[in-house]
Amino acid sequence: MPNHWAGQSAASRLSSFAVRMGQLPRWRTSVPIFPAIRSFPVVERYGFVWVWTGDATRADPAKLHHLGWAENPDWAYGGGLYHVNCDYRLMIDNLMDLTHETYVHAGSIGQKEIDESPVSTKTEDNTVVTSRFMNNIMPPPFWAMALRGNHLADDVPVDRWQICRFTPPSHVLIEVGVAHAGKGGYDADPQYKASSVVVDFITPETETSIWYFWGMARNFNPRDKALTASIREGQGKIFSEDLAILESQQRNLLARPARKLLNLNIDAGGVQSRRILDRIIAEERQSPTTEAMPVNR
């Protein structure tokens, strides 16, 4: 994948190596010589430690994503970390086409209207945006819970939206939400809606494994810690369902390397994201450059 800023949570920290002189055998008269350990530029921002893994002279903190919600007290964030045995591009495919919610997440965020609603995909420079809007539908269980969390009725029709944004090397931020039907949908006044940003930061570990940092930032009832915990628990279960599907997909690809992925019209977001990655990787092979990304929160 492209060189990048990779992030790790401030809570996890980076591992360190130390030699305790008092633990050396008595017959040792000197500290053993260790091979040089490579260092990397790091920046701590937005609750993540971002590590630049490319040419240190090209490290530029200005290339980090601006996460306004992370610096705004009117927003709350809750998330977690999963280790997933799959190619990082499979996770990007999964996040840029949410049609699978109808089938994989039927008990939480899935509903038939997702499969029935058209998808719009566009590319803006190195960003891919996939959008879906569903009007006058009933909220699925997860969003009914979110409406209650914002002191809104959960048994009335709503307008629902999903706006997925991919930026290289492997970040996907998804605007999601529901508003009481007829109140303006995505542009509805906050008093009529429950909306959030799904945060997906993917750090490749190997060609077939990743560290997946997931979370949700919201701007309704941000000081309700119980609501934050409830949303995090629900989201964690949803992403664990994705994990099982993605690891099975990776096993099938390894078992049948001659087979190519079948792309449908709904896969346009993932296809366009892969094209951007292919182009950036090709450019870096000609002239090494670097991007930025997170490892943990």
C-alpha positions in Angstrom: 0.0 0.0 0.0 1.1 3.6 -0.2 3.5 5.0 2.4 1.5 6.8 5.1 1.1 8.2 8.5 0.0 5.3 10.7 -1.6 5.9 14.0 -1.6 4.3 17.4 -3.7 5.2 20.5 -2.1 7.3 23.1 -3.3 4.7 25.6 -1.4 1.9 23.8 1.7 3.9 23.1 4.6 2.7 21.1 6.7 -0.1 22.5 10.1 0.7 23.9 13.3 -1.3 24.3 15.4 -1.0 27.4 18.4 -2.8 28.9 18.5 -3.0 32.7 22.1 -3.1 33.8 21.1 -4.8 37.1 19.7 -7.8 35.1 22.9 -8.5 33.2 24.9 -11.6 34.2 27.7 -10.9 36.7 30.3 -12.0 34.2 29.2 -9.5 31.6 31.4 -6.4 31.7 29.6 -4.4 29.0 26.2 -3.9 27.4 25.9 -6.0 24.3 25.9 -4.3 21.0 22.4 -4.1 19.4 21.6 -3.4 15.8 20.5 0.1 14.9 16.7 0.6 15.4 14.9 2.7 12.8 13.0 5.6 14.1 9.9 7.2 12.6 8.4 10.7 12.8 5.2 10.7 15.0 2.5 13.2 15.8 -0.1 12.9 18.5 -3.4 14.4 17.4 -7.1 13.8 17.8 -6.4 11.0 20.4 -4.3 9.0 18.0 -0.5 8.7 17.6 0.2 9.1 13.8 3.4 7.4 12.6 5.0 8.4 9.3 6.4 5.2 7.8 8.0 6.6 4.7 11.0 8.9 4.0 11.3 11.0 7.2 12.3 14.1 5.2 8.9 14.0 3.6 6.9 13.8 6.8 4.3 16.6 6.8 1.7 16.8 9.7 -0.4 19.1 7.4 -1.3 16.0 5.5 -3.2 14.5 8.4 -7.0 14.4 8.1 -8.7 17.3 10.0 -11.1 15.7 12.4 -13.1 18.6 13.7 -15.3 16.5 15.9 -12.3 15.3 17.9 -11.6 18.9 19.1 -15.2 19.9 19.7 -16.7 19.4 23.1 -20.2 19.3 21.5 -19.2 15.9 20.0 -18.7 12.5 21.7 -16.6 9.6 20.4 -16.5 5.9 21.3 -14.7 3.2 19.4 -12.5 0.1 19.5 -9.9 -2.0 17.7 -10.1 -5.3 15.9 -7.4 -7.4 14.4 -8.7 -8.8 11.1 -7.1 -11.4 8.8 -7.8 -9.8 5.5 -6.3 -7.6 2.8 -6.8 -3.9 3.7 -8.5 -3.3 0.4 -11.2 -5.8 1.2 -12.2 -3.7 4.2 -12.3 -0.6 2.0 -14.5 -2.5 -0.4 -16.8 -3.4 2.5 -17.1 0.2 3.8 -17.6 1.8 0.4 -20.6 -0.4 -0.4 -23.1 -0.6 2.4 -25.6 -2.8 0.5 -24.4 -5.7 2.6 -26.0 -4.2 5.7 -29.4 -5.6 4.5 -28.0 -9.2 4.8 -25.1 -9.1 7.2 -26.5 -6.7 9.8 -30.2 -7.5 9.5 -30.8 -7.3 13.2 -29.2 -3.9 13.8 -28.7 -1.4 10.9 -29.9 -3.5 7.9 -33.2 -3.1 6.1 -34.6 -3.9 2.7 -34.7 -0.3 1.6 -30.9 -0.2 1.5 -30.9 -2.8 -1.2 -33.8 -1.0 -3.0 -32.3 2.5 -3.0 -30.0 3.8 -5.8 -26.3 4.6 -5.0 -24.4 7.6 -6.3 -20.5 7.4 -6.6 -18.2 10.3 -7.6 -14.5 10.9 -7.4 -13.0 14.2 -6.3 -9.2 14.2 -6.7 -8.1 11.4 -4.4 -11.4 11.2 -2.6 -14.2 8.8 -3.5 -17.7 9.6 -2.3 -20.6 7.1 -2.3 -24.0 8.3 -1.2 -27.4 6.7 -0.6 -30.6 8.4 0.6 -33.7 6.6 1.8 -36.9 8.5 2.5 -40.0 7.8 4.5 -38.9 4.5 5.9 -39.0 3.0 9.4 -35.8 3.1 11.4 -33.9 -0.2 12.0 -33.2 -1.2 15.6 -29.8 0.6 15.9 -31.2 3.9 14.7 -34.4 3.5 16.7 -32.1 3.4 19.7 -30.2 6.4 18.5 -33.4 8.4 18.2 -34.4 7.5 21.7 -31.0 8.6 22.8 -31.8 12.1 21.3 -35.2 12.1 23.0 -37.0 11.6 19.7 -39.8 9.3 18.8 -38.5 6.0 17.3 -41.8 4.6 16.0 -42.4 7.1 13.1 -41.1 7.2 9.5 -37.6 8.7 9.0 -35.4 9.8 6.2 -32.0 8.0 6.3 -28.7 8.7 4.7 -25.2 7.1 4.2 -22.3 9.1 2.7 -19.1 7.2 2.6 -15.8 9.0 1.9 -12.6 7.2 1.1 -9.2 9.0 1.2 -5.8 7.2 0.7 -4.2 5.3 2.0 -6.9 3.5 3.9 -9.3 5.9 5.7 -13.1 5.8 5.4 -15.3 8.3 7.2 -19.1 7.7 6.8 -21.8 10.3 7.6 -24.9 8.4 8.7 -28.1 9.3 10.3 -31.9 9.5 10.4 -34.3 12.4 10.7 -38.1 12.4 11.2 -39.6 12.2 7.7 -40.4 15.5 6.1 -38.1 17.5 8.3 -35.3 18.0 5.8 -33.4 14.7 5.9 -29.7 15.2 6.0 -30.2 19.0 6.3 -32.8 18.7 9.0 -32.6 20.8 12.2 -30.7 18.8 14.9 -33.9 18.7 17.0 -35.4 16.3 14.5 -32.5 13.9 13.8 -29.8 11.6 15.1 -26.7 11.7 13.0 -23.1 10.6 13.4 -19.7 10.0 11.7 -18.6 6.4 11.5 -14.8 6.5 11.8 -12.8 3.7 10.0 -9.0 3.8 10.1 -7.3 0.7 8.6 -3.6 0.0 9.3 -2.2 -2.9 7.3 -0.1 -5.4 9.2 0.7 -7.8 6.4 -0.6 -8.4 2.9 -3.5 -10.4 4.5 -4.0 -8.8 7.9 -4.9 -5.4 9.4 -5.5 -3.5 12.5 -8.9 -1.9 12.2 -9.7 1.1 14.3 -13.4 1.8 14.4 -15.6 4.3 16.1 -18.5 6.7 16.0 -18.6 10.4 16.6 -21.9 12.0 17.4 -23.2 15.5 18.1 -26.3 14.7 20.1 -26.3 14.2 23.8 -22.5 14.2 23.8 -22.2 14.1 27.6 -24.4 11.0 28.0 -21.7 8.4 28.8 -24.3 5.6 29.0 -25.4 6.4 25.5 -21.8 6.5 24.3 -21.3 3.0 25.8 -24.5 1.7 24.3 -23.6 2.9 20.8 -20.1 1.6 21.1 -21.4 -1.8 22.2 -23.9 -2.0 19.3 -21.3 -0.8 16.8 -18.8 -3.3 18.0 -21.2 -6.2 17.4 -21.9 -4.9 13.9 -18.2 -4.7 13.0 -17.6 -8.2 14.5 -20.1 -9.5 11.9 -18.1 -7.8 9.1 -14.9 -9.4 10.5 -16.3 -12.9 10.0 -17.3 -12.2 6.4 -14.1 -10.5 5.5 -11.9 -13.3 6.9 -13.9 -15.9 5.0 -13.6 -13.9 1.9 -9.8 -13.7 2.3 -9.6 -17.5 2.9 -11.5 -18.0 -0.4 -9.2 -15.7 -2.3 -6.1 -17.5 -1.0 -7.5 -20.9 -1.8 -8.4 -19.7 -5.4 -5.7 -17.2 -6.4 -6.6 -17.5 -10.1 -10.0 -16.2 -9.6 -10.7 -12.5 -10.0 -13.2 -10.4 -7.9 -16.6 -9.9 -9.5 -17.5 -6.2 -9.6 -21.1 -5.1 -9.7 -22.6 -1.6 -10.2 -22.9 -1.2 -6.4 -19.1 -1.9 -6.1 -18.2 1.4 -7.8 -17.0 3.0 -4.6 -14.6 0.2 -3.8 -13.5 0.0 -7.5 -12.7 3.7 -7.7 -10.8 3.6 -4.4 -8.7 0.7 -5.6 -7.9 2.6 -8.8 -6.7 5.6 -6.8 -4.5 3.3 -4.7 -3.1 1.6 -7.8 -2.2 5.0 -9.3 -0.5 6.3 -6.1 1.5 3.1 -5.6 2.6 3.2 -9.3 3.7 6.9 -8.8 5.6 6.0 -5.6 7.5 3.3 -7.4 8.7 6.0 -9.7 9.4 8.6 -7.1 8.9 7.6 -3.4 6.4 9.8 -1.5 4.4 9.4 1.6 0.9 9.6 3.1 -0.5 9.5 6.7 -2.7 7.2 8.8 -3.5 5.8 12.4 -2.7 2.6 14.3 -4.8 2.9 17.5 -6.8 5.2 19.8 
